[in-house]
Amino acid sequence: MNALPAYRHSRNRTRQSSDTTAPIPNSGEFGYGRWVLLGLLMFVPGTLVAAEPLPGLDVRFAAAETSEVPDFQRHVTPLLGRLGCNGRACHGSFQGRGGLQLSLFGYDFAADHAALMAEHSGRVDADDVEESLIIAKPTDADLHEGGKRYDKHSWQYHVIRNWVAAGAPYDAKQPARLNRLEVVPEEIVFNDEGQQQPLQVIAHWDSGASEDVTAICRFSSNDDSIAEIDEAGLVTAGSVGDTYVVAYYDKAVVPIPVLRPLTDQVGERYPTVQTRTNVDELVVQKLRKLGVTPSGVCSDADFLRRVRLDLTGTLPSPAEVESFLNDTSIDKRAQLVERLFETPEYAAWWATRFSDWTGNSEAQLNNVLPVRGVASKLWFAWLQKRLADNQPYDQLVEGIVAAESRMPGEGYEDYCEAMTEACGRGNEAAFAERDGMPLYWARRNFRSTDERAIGFAYAFMGIRIQCAQCHKHPFDQWSKDDFAQFGRLFQPVIASNNSSPESKAAREKMMAQLELDGLAGGELRRKIGQLAREGKTVPFPELYVRSIKARPQQKNNKNKRRKAPQIYPTGKILGVEETVSLASDPRDRLMEWLRADDNPYFSKALVNRVWANYFGMGLVQPTDDLNLANPPVNVPLMDYLSQGFIRSGFDLQWLHREIVLSDTYQRSWQPNDTNAADKRNFSHYIPHRLPAEVVHDAVLLATAGDASADELRQSFNRLAIGGSMPPQYRGQRNYALSVFGQSIRETNCDCDRSDDSSLLQSVYLRNDTEIHMRLSDKKGWVAEACRAMKVPGPVAQAQDTTERLQRQKKNYQRMLAAKRKQLQQLNGKQLAARETKIKAEMQRLRDRLAELDGDSPALPGDKPAVTEEATESIGEAVQQAYLRTLCRYPEPAELQRSVAFVHESPTVAEGLESVMWSLINTKEFILNH
C-alpha cells in the first residue's frame, strides 16, 4: 500500500453503503501541471517515463483549459465503449445505427477510425469542431436517437472535443500495445451486505507508460446477487458467497474475486481441519475464507458406489460390494481405485467421455468410409485401447491432431487392405492398433477452416471462440483477426473422399480391378460397401496434408531487378505472436504448443472436464468456456492439478488418483451447519443425476441375472458405455438414452449432454415397458432368485405379453419366408457366395422363433404356497436387491418392511419385482451420492 500514490490509496478502502461517492482529488492535489508534463513525456517514444501512473481522464480533462490531445486507441475508443456507443444496441450492432457502424466493443481501431472519418459524413469536422456529429448528437437528447450520452463541458466532452480539434489523429501503423491491466484491490472481502469497495484500474503499456483508466473501463459481475458493480467500478456487497467482478479495457479482461463469508468462523475462529492431500489443502484454503467447514468423509459403501459409477460408469456387483465392506485394509480405497483402472469398464466409460469431447458422431461420419455404420465404432475402439493402456494424454491427442491415414511405410494397397479388414464385423481392434485416428478430420461438420478452428478450440483447449468469427469476443481476448489467423492453420489438412494425389494411380487401378469404373455417387458407395462386406479389398479415402502454394512477393523499385522471393502463407496459434508457415504440416507446431509447459489451455481443459465428471460441476462452469472473464472457482487448485498433470507426463491415471483419493471427493453428501448453502466450493459432496449411459446400464445390470451381468461387463454387449449404442444410428435413438440426455455430439458444446431431471425420466423408470420386461425377464435376477428359492418365477402381464409375442412371431415368420425365397432365387455364382450366410440367418430366425415359443407366459392362478425354505431365503434376496441397486445392506427397518411386503404379495416373484422396482425408483439409485 505504501507504494501507491495518494489517488490509489483513496480508492482502496471498503466503504459502507452510506458513502456512495468515490473521493476524486482535484488538480491541485496532484500538482496538475506536473501530471500534464509527465503525461506528454510518457506518450513520446524514447523520452522519460513517469514512475507514477497518470490520473484518469476524468481528472485530467475536468477543466476546459487542458491542452492534452487524447489518444484514439487508449482514450477515445474506450470512452465510446463506456458511453455505450459501440454496444450491441447501438453503432456496434451488425447493421450499425444512423449510418454509422463501429466494431462491437471497439476493438477494430483502424476500421472505427475510418468510419468516423468517412468523407462527407460530418462525424468529425476539425474546422468546425462543435458541429462534428460525434459531439453535436450525443450531447443533444432530441437530435440523437440513442439519447443524451454526455453533457457539454463535461470531462467526456473535453476528451472528444480536444481529439477532434487536433485533427482526430490515429496512426494505424503503430498501434499501442497494452502490457498488462492492473486492478486494485486484487481481492475484495466483504463482511456485511451493502458494504462498498471502489476499484481502480491502471493500464501499463509496452512503452513504459501507465495511467488510471478506471473512468473508461467497462465492468460486469458474474453474480449480481453476491456483488453488484456500477459503471464507475464501485462494488456493492450482496448475499453471502463468492463470485468475480470483471474489468474490461482494450484487449485485457481482468477478474477480481469478491467474497462474503457464509459464517463468522473466519480467521482465528476457523476450526482445525485435517488436510491429507494437496487437493484438500487448496480446497480448505478457500473454505477458510468463506467460514465454511467441510463435511466428514463418506462411508465405505457410499465411496464404493460413487467411485465405481464415476470411474467406470457401472455399478459394482453384489460380490464386489460385500468384499469391499468386509475388507479391513487401511488403504482399501486406494487399492480399489487401482483395481478399477484394470477393468474393461474404465476404458469403455472414458472412451465414451472422450468421444463426447472429440465429436465422435455416426451422423457426422456418414459416408466417410465405404462400409457404413462402422466409423463411430472404430473411433471408440481407438480411444478405448489408449485409455486401457494409459497412454499419456498428449500422445493420445497427437494421434488425433497429427493423424495420417497411412502408417509409416504403408502403401496405398496395404492401407486399403488393412482398413477393409478393420471394417469387418467385430474387427474394430485392428483399427485401434493403427497410430492415428484420421476420422476426427473427416466429419461432415469439420470440413471448413472456421468449423475446424471452433471444433479444435472446443475439444483441446476448452474455449468457445465462435464469437470471434464476427467480432471481438466480449469476455475474452480473441479478435476477429485472431480467429481468421487460427483458422488458416487448418487449410492444408485435406479429408478427401478419394485418395491423396500420390495414390491416385493406385486407386484407379484398384477401381478397375473391381470393375467400378463408370460408377459414381450413391451407386458407387453401395457397390464398394457390398464388396467390402464380401471380404474384397476396396479403395478407402485418405487424409493428407497439402502444401499451400507460395505467392511471389510484389516487386517494388528496390527489388525490380532481382527475382522476387516467394512468400508462403502463414497462420497463427491463438495467443502466440510468431507465425506458422503453411509450407509444411502446421499440426506439428500445434502439438508442440499444446504440450508446452506454459500452455494456458490444454491441461486445464482436460482437468476441468475430468473434475466435472466427479463432482457434477467443473472448476470452471460451463466446462467448455475457459475465458478470461470466467476464471476457476478455485484458481490455486486448477493451477496445482493442471501443472501436476503436465509434470506427471500427462498421466490420466495420476489425475484420477489425485482427485478420487482426496477427502474432497470422499466427503459425505450430508451437509453441516456451515456448508449447507455452499454449492460450488466442494465442502460436501453434492448428489447429481447419473449420466444417460450410466443410468441405462445401471438398470440393466441391476435387473440382470448374475451370469448375464458378468457377461455384460466383459463383452459390453448391450451396455451403453461400450459404444454399442451411439447417440444416433441410422436416424434412430435409444429412447432411454435420449430421455436421460445422452450427448448428441452435434455442436461444439459440452451442453450437448444434459444432466437435467425431467418428468419423462420418472415416467420411464416407473412405467416403461422396457423396465417391466427387464424385471420379469426369465433370465433376469428376479427369475434367478425365484429358481434358487424353488418358487415360480415372474409372470408378465399375460394378455399384453401374449399379443406382443404373437406379433414378434409373425414378423420372424415373414422374415424366414423371405430368406427362404431369396435362397431359392440365387443362381450358381451367387449361391456359392451367399448360401452359407443366408442359411445362418435363417437358423438364427428359427432359434428366435423357438425362444418365443418358450416365452409364452403362464396365466396367474392361485397364490402358490411359500415353503419354509423360501421364507428364510426372502431376506437374503431382499439384501441382494439392495446390494445390486444401492450398493449397501438394507437397514433393519428396510429389511423388515421389504420381507413383509414380499410375504403379502400374490407371489414371491411379484413381491421381489416390486421391491426391485421400488429401489430403481429411489433418488438413492438415480443419483450419485
Secondary structure, 3 states (H helix, E strand, C coil): CCCCCHHHHHHCCCECCCCCCCCCCCHHHHCHHHHHHHHHHHCCCCCCCCCCCECCHHHHCCCCCCCCCCCHHHHHHHHHHHCCCCCCCCCCCCCCECCECCCHHHCCHHHHHHHHCCCCCCCCCCCCHHHCHHHHCCCCCCCCCCCCCCCCCCHHHHHHHHHHHCCCCCCCCCCCCEEEEEEECCCEECCCCCCEEECEEEEEECCCCEEECHHHCEEEECCCCCEEECCCCEEEECCCEEEEEEEEECCEEEEEEEEECCCCCCHHHCCCCCCCCHHHHHHHHHHHHHCCCCCCECCHHHHHHHHHHHHHCCCCCHHHHHHHHHCCCCCHHHHHHHHHHCCHHHHHHHHHHHHHHHCCCCCCCCCCCCCCCCHHHHHHHHHHHHHHCCCCHHHHHHHHHCCCCCCCCCCHHHHHHHHHHHCCCCCHHHHHCCCCCCHHHHCCCCCCHHHHHHHHHHHHHCCCCHHHHCCCCCCCCCCHHHHHHHHHCCCCEEECCCCCHHHHHHHHHHHHHCCCCCCCHHHHHHHHHHHHHCCCCCCCCCEEECCCCCEECCCCCCCCCCCCCEECCEEECCCCCCEEECCCCCHHHHHHHHCCCCCCCHHHHHHHHHHHHHHCCCCCCCCCCCCCCCCCCCHHHHHHHHHHHHHCCCCHHHHHHHHHCCCCCCECCCCCCCCCCCCCCCCCCCCEECCHHHHHHHHHHHHECHHHHHHHHHHCCCCHHHCCCCCCECCECCHHHHHCCCCCCCCCCHHHCCCCCCHHHHHHHHHCHHHHHHHHCCCEHHHHHHHHHCCCCCCCCHHHHHHHHHHHHHHHHHHHHHHHHHHHCCCHHHHHHHHHHHHHHHHHHHHHHHHHHHCCCCCCCCCCCCCHHHHHHHHHHHHHHHHHHCCCCCCHHHHHHHHHHHHHCCCHHHHHHHHHHHHHCCHHHHEEC
